[in-house]
Amino acid sequence: MSTSHNQLDTKSQAWSALFSEPMSELVQRYTASVFFDKRLWQADMRGSLAHAEMLAAQGIISQDDRAAIERGMAQIRAEIESGSFDWKLELEDVHLNLEARLTQLVGDAGKRLHTGRSRNDQVATDIRLWLRDEIDLILGLLREVQAALVEVASRNVDVILPGFTHLQVAQPVSFAHHLLAYVEMFARDEERLQDVRKRVNRLPLGSAALAGTTYPLDRERVARTLDMEGVCQNSLDAVSDRDFAIEFTAAASLIMVHVSRLSEELILWMSQNFAFIRIADRFTTGSSIMPQKKNPDVPELARGKTGRVVGHLMGLITLMKGQPLAYNKDNQEDKEPLFDTVDTVRDTLRIFAEMIGGQLNPATGAKEGGITVHPEAMRSAASKGYATATDLADYLVKKGLPFRDAHEVVAHAVKTAQDQGVDLAELPLATLQQFNPDIGQDVFAQALTLEASLNARNTLGGTAPAQVQAQLARHTQRLQGSQT
């Protein structure tokens, strides 16, 4: 086989005889992407093998060439997996590195592999194949986080938490109901990613540099081989489109926003001022100077990493906003923010699934929860903010009073309770009747207890335990169905 000047060994040879001087080392380092885009090697290999199979089926290359390409790719795979593959900066990117090594191994067959394609449609295909696989992993992790939240919620349906608006005590809610709000958020994230995946999973390959190709390619065949849902219909758009990366990063930003909101609550709940929960020691750190400290570093760091992912979204949008058709070198800058977004979301969801749901202790075989709930502290906080005031107003409405009038009556009752330093339920019946004579002894059982407040909200989506149990059953069924 040939190892002559035709081989892709140096930067100048890669770009043919047109160039009269080699690229400077500074420019090589500035323009090279191989040391971050080499993670695309498996996707690049899959796309190349599907392309070779199609070329042979169309009679564009011989079956012998196809067999040689497959044989060479198998050896390259073994070299990469063993760590012996020599990634070369002067070959700029993952594509030229693999092609150069393939040509070394199988000669002219390796050179024929690039027939009918360009690096422009090749890299667009690689990113889509790689991102599709990563989306599938993230979808699985989103389901793990939801399952962990459902598991904790199922044990805490009757635990009463103060519900907040403006971070002020508003109305009592079931702690399980509160956790299921995040399940709803992550379920929407799952739906969004499933929808994004459809647009990611389209084939640019065969668009060549920008205008298509003169070879009789069967692009639909390649799409079927790669299990893609269709082909990109316009060659100019196919090689220059990065909407799918932006759309994914937007969905990823929302995932991280939801993680950040949950993180903020975990941080507050763990503080001594709330003491609603305890996060397991393996997810916290201490202080270098204050020996009493136990810091919620995992949720704090997740809250911080949210800004990083949102920043990547802004970067990708800015990257694309001024580009004319078709491909431009700017697009090399799409990979690092996209790669980091995937890594950040994947790692964050994995650790949150374990932090919320716990892990099996191999020594005991028991599951050790990551979060311990303190129901007494939650109940005590719910009892301090006149959380049943709206229930008293609703009680008066059922007695025939217009709601606005009932609202005003209860405001006076709350003011009196504040002045006396007691809860509404601690005011004597005679005092309550001073505000409205229709208030009877039944007010305490029907309106002024935390349990009565929860049970009264027995409408779809409400916090009544019966409704929460129904939602738990719905989510459990949905998550179990997604695993089959």
N, C-alpha and C positions, 0 to 999 in steps of 0.2 A: 504494500500500500504506500501511497505517496506521503512523504514528510517534507516536501519541497516548499518553495516560496508561496505556493497556493494555499498552504495551511494557515488558519487564523491564529498566528502566534503573537503578532505584535499589533499595536494600535494602528500603525500606518498601513499594514497589510490588510487589516480588517476593513479599511476604507478604500481599498484598491489603489491603482497607480495614479489617481487624480491628484493626490497630495504630494508636494515636492519636499516636505519636511515633516518629521514626526511631531506629534503633539507634545507640548511641554509637560514636564512632570507636574507642575502646579495645576495646569488645566486638567490633566488626567485625574488628579485627586478631586478637583472641584466638580467635575462632571460625572465621575464614576458613581455607580449606585450598587455595585456588586456586594458590598459588605453589609447592606441592609436588604436588598431585594433577593439575595440568595435564598431567603426563606420561601421564595416562590418556586423552588426547583421541582417539587413534586407536581405542582400544577403545570409548570412549563413542560415537564416530561409527559404528562397525561395529554396535554394539547398537541404536542409533537407526535406522539404515537397515533392519536386519532387522525391527525392530518396525514401522516404517512400511510395509514391504512386506506384512507380515502384516495390519496394520490395513486396508490397501487390499483385500487378498484376501478379507477377511472382510466387506467393505462398511461398515466402521466409519468410514473416511475415503474420499474419492474418489481415483481414479487421478490426477486433476489435482493434488490435494494431495500425493500421493506423489511425482509428478514434480517439483513445486516444492521439496519437501523435499530430494530428491536433488540438484537444481540448486543449492540454497543450501548444502548440505553440501560440494559440490565446490568452491564458492568459498571457504568457510571453510577447507577443507583447504589450498587454495592460499595463503591469507593466513597460516595458521600456518606452513607450510613456508617461506614467504618472510620470516617474522619480522615481518610487518606487523599481525598480529592484536593487538588491544588487550585484554589480560587485565585485568579490573576487580576490585579487591578487594571492592567493595561487593556484587558478585554472588556472593561467597563461595566458589564451587567451580567445577570444570571444567564441570559439567552446566549450571548456570544461565548461565555465560558463553557456552557454545555455543548454548543455546536462545535467549538474548537476541539474539545476533547473527543466528541463523537467522530469528527473527521480524522483525528489521530488514530482512532481505533478501527474505523471501517472505510476510510478513504473516500472515494468519490460519492458513495452512497450517502455519507454524511453531508456532503455539499449539496446533494439534490433535495435534502429534506426541506430546504427553505423555498422551494419552488412554489409560487403562487401565494406567498405570504410575505409580510413585512414585520419588522419588530413592532410597528405601530399596532397592528391587529393582534400580534402575538402577545404583547404585554397586556393589552386590554382583556384578552381571553384569560391569561394567567391570573390577573387580579380577580376577575369574576369567579373563576373556579376556586381560588383560594378563599375568597370572601364567602362564597356559598357554603363551604365546609365550616367556616368559623361561625356563620350564622346558625347552622345546625347545632353546633356546640353551645352557643349562647342560649338558644331556645331551650335546650335541655337544662341549662343552669337556671334559667328563669323559672322553669317548672319546679326545680329543686327548692328555690327560694320560696315560691308560693306554697309548696307542700310543707316546708318547715313552718311557715306562718300559720297555715291551717292546723298543723299539729299542735302548736302552742295555743292557738285560739280554742281548739276543741277542749282543752283542759281548763279554760278560763271563761266559760260562757257566763257564769254567775258572778264573776268578779266585777265589782263596780269601780269604774274609773271616772274621775271628773272630766267631762268633755269641755274643751276650751274653744272660745272664739276670742281673738285678740289676746290670746294667752291669759285670758281671765276665765275663771270657772263659769261655765254656762249651764250645762245640764248633765246629769249623770248618764253614762253610757256603759255598756258592757265592754270590758277590756277586749274580749274576743271580737266584738263589733269593730273596735278601733283597729285591731290588727287586720281584719278582713278588708278594711279600706285600702291597705297597701296591697293586698292580694288583687283587688280590682285594678290598681295601678299597674302592677306587673303583668296582669292578664292582658291589659291593653297594649303593653309593651310587646308581649308575645304576638298579639294580633298584627301589630305594626311590622314586626320583623318578618312574619310569615308573608305579609304583603310585599315588603321590600325584596324578599328573596325571589319573588316572581320576576322582578325587573332586573335583578342581578343575574339571573339564570338565563341569559340570552347570549347568543354566540356572535362575537365580532369577527372571528377568524374567517379568512377568505375575502375580507375587504381590502387586504394588502395595505399599501401605504396610505391611500386615500380614495382611489378611484375604482377599486375592484381589480380584476386581473384578466389576462387574455386566456388563461388556462381553463379548461372545462371542469371547474370544481363542483363537487356536490356538497354544498355547505349544510344542507339539511341532514345528510348522512353523518357528518361530523357532530352536529348538534345531538343527534340521537345517540351516537357513541358516547358522548360526554354527558348524557342524561340532562340535556338542557331543554328548555321549554320552547325554544324557537331561535331564529336568527335575527340579528340586527338588520333592518331593511335598507338602510342608507349607508353607503360605505364611508362617506365623509363624517357622518354622525357616529358611526360605529367606532372609528379609531380615536375620536376626540372627546367622546362623551365620558364624563365622570359624574353624571347625575346620580348613578347608583351608589357611588362612594359617599357623596354628600348626603343622600337620602339615608343611607345606613348610619352615618355619623350623627345625623339629626335624631334618628330613632335611638341611637346609643346615648345621646345627650339626655333625652327624656328618661331613659333607664337610670342614668346617673343622677338626674334631678330627683327621681323618686327614691333612690338609695340615699341621697343627701337629706331629703325630708325625714326619712326614717331614722337616719343617723342623728339628726338634730334632736329628735324625740328621745332616742336611746341615751344620748348624752345628758339631756335634761333629767330624764327619769332616774338615771344613775347617780346624779348629784345628791349630796346630803340634804339639800333643801327639798327634794322630792322623795328620794329613797323608794321609788316605786319598784325598781328592779335591781338585780345585781348581775353584771356580766362576768362570766367565768374568767378566772385569773389568766387563762392561756390567751385571752384576747385583750388583755390590759397590760400596762407597764407601770413602773414605779417612778419616783422622783429621785434625782441625784442628790437632793438636799433635804427634802421633806419626807421623812420615813413613813408618815401616815398615808401618803398619797397612793391612790390606785386610779390611773388615768385611762379613759376609754379611747385608746389610740386608734383602734381599728375604725370605729365610726367617724372619728375626727379626720383620719386620713382619707377615708372614702368621701367625706364632705369636701375635703380639699381637692381630691382628684376629679371631682365633678367639674371644677373650673378648667382643669386641664383638657377634658374631653370636649366641653363646650368651646374652648379655645381652638381645638382642632377643627371643629365645625366651621368656625369663623375663618380659619386659615384656608380650608378647602373652598369655601364660597369665594373668598377673595382671590384665590389662585385661578379660578375659572372665569371670573367676571369680565376680564378684558381680552380673552383669547379669541382670535379669529379662527375660522376653520382652515386647516383641519388640525392634525397633531402638531403640538409645539413642545419644546424641551421643558417648558414650565411644568408639564404634567409629570415629570420625574419627581416633583415635590409632593405628589399625592400619596406616596407610599408610606413615608415615615409617620405622618399624622394618622393615616388609616391603620397602620400596623399598631401604633401605640394605643389608639382607641380600642381596637379589638383586645389587645393585651390587658388594658386597664379594666374594661368591662368584664372580661372573662374572669380575671383574678378577683375582682371585687365581688362578683356574684358567687363565686366558689367559696370565698371566706365567709360571706354573709349567710349562705345556706348552712354552713357548719356552725357559725356563731349563734344563729337563731335556733336551729334544730338540734344541735348537739352532735355528739359522735359516740360510737361504740367504744367502750373500754375493753381492749382485748384480754385484759386480766380477769375481769369480772363478767364480761359478756353483757353488761348493762349499758344502757344509753345514758350518757352524761349530758344533760342539757347545757346549752351555752348561756341561757338567760333564766334567772330565777325570779319569779314574780312575788311581790310582797303585797298581798291583797289588803292587809290592814292599813298600810300607809295610803293606798289608793282610796279606800273607803273614808278614811279620816279626812283626806283632802277634799273629797266630794261633799263632805258634810259641812265644810267651812265657808262655802261660797254662795249659799242660798240657791243651790242648784235646783231646788224644787219650786222656785217662785213661779215659773211658767205653768207648772202643774196646778198650783193654787188658782192661777188665773183661769185655766181650762175648767177647773172645778166650778168656779163661779159662772162661767159661760153656760155650763150644763144646768145651772140653777136659773138661767134666763137672763143673766146680765150681758150686755153687749161687750165684746172683747176689749174694746178700748177703755170702757169704764172699768172692767175687771183688771186691766193692766194698771190703771191708776190706783185702784184699791190695794192691789198687792204691793205697789211701790211704797205706799204708806206703811203697810205691814212690815216690809223689809227695813224701812227706815227705823221703825220702832225696835225691831229685833237687833239692828246694828247698835242702836243707842243702849240697849240692855246687854249687849255682848252675847246674845244667844242665837240659835238657829230658829228658823220659822217653826219647826216641829216642836221647839221647846217653849213657844209662847202658849200660855193658857188659852183654853177655848173661849173664855170670857173676853180675853183681850182681842182675839181674832174676830169675835162677833161685834166688837166695837167698830170694825171696819165694814162689816156687812153682816146683818142679822141672819142671813140665810146659811151662813157657815154652821155646819153641824158637827157632831162628834165623829162622823164618818170621814171628815177631812183628813184625819191623821192616817187612816189606813188607805184611803183612796188617792191622796194627793201629796202628802208631806213626807212619806218614807221614800228612800232611794229605790227600794224594790218596786213600789207602786209606780214610781216614775218610769222605770224601765218597762214594766209589764204593760203600761198604758200605751206604749208606742208600738203597737202590734199591727203595723201596716207594712206592706212590702218595702223592704229597704230599711226598716226601722230597727231600733236597738233592743226590742223585746227579746228575751231569751228564745222564745219560740221561733221568731224570725231569724235570729242568729243561727239556730240549729238548722233551719231550712237552707240558709246560705252555705253553711258548712257542708251540708250534704250535696249541694249543687257543685261546689268547688271540688269536693272530694271525687265525685263522679267524673267531673271534667278532667281533672288531673290524672285520674286512673285511666280514663279513655285515651289521653294523649300518649300514654306509655305503651299502648298496645299497637 
